[in-house]
């Protein structure tokens, strides 16, 4: 599940991807226009900068901008920077595998196998979707094929 930190980070990246080339935005602008706490957003943007997705400049004409074109930033990369592995449980993770306390045979665990499929499906979408594609899609296109009840969650 995407945390608030992950969601707000994606909202900030979308905001920055919609700027004109060479334009920057201050944290306060991004926070206000996206209804995010400035203090929380400061920490999120710092993580995204450390993760290589953003650059920042101080002073007049300063602010945040994408460090590379939106077509080269994958949503999965941003989510991993902010929320960690995509796997819903640790034993299904490729990069942060951790054996469950209650499991003696992970290779035979049906739950692990099912959650590995979930991880793979999530990664298949997020690791091929660029920020540019995310920005270009209208909200209705993002929900295409998703039942109205599922989109409310």
Secondary structure, DSSP 8 states (H G I E B T S, - for coil): ---HHHHHHHHHHHHHHTS-TT--B-HHHHHHHHT--HHHHHHHHHHHHHTTSEEEE-STT-EEEESS-GGG-BHHHHHHHHH--S-SSGGG-SSS----TT-S-GGG-HHHHHHHHHHHHHHHHHTT-BHHHHHHS-HHHHTTT--HHHHT-
